[in-house]
């Protein structure tokens, strides 16, 4: 399996762009959140320290707020560059890192389900639209 650094050398790179953590509207409404996002850098699964504020608010909402006791689904995505297997792993790493962050903020891991869609839902055709493909969707569990 390729590593992020080896695959990064094979990808057409421009300036680092960012992907998002997309929080479902029903979660934003219930938790009183704005449309602010947390971000991933290109070819990365690491959250930026300055962008974790919104995830902290999500954690509080699911721990002791309106969604206390509810479950959440975290679905990782990647842009279409790189091979399919690598993109599936990268999407999973992004979802897992968001899960780990939420667990570090007090949410029990058994209430957070992660999965990856890799590049399956990618719609981007250039750097600006690929940035949207690099994300984790936060959805309310069933």
Secondary structure, 3 states (H helix, E strand, C coil): CCCHHHHHHHCCCCCCCEEEEEECHHHHHHHCCCCCCCEEECCCCCECHHHCHHHHHHHHHHHHCCCCCCCEEEEEECCCCCCHHHHHHHHHHHHHHHHHHHHHCCCCHHHEEEEEEECCCCCCCCHHHHHHHCCEEEEECC
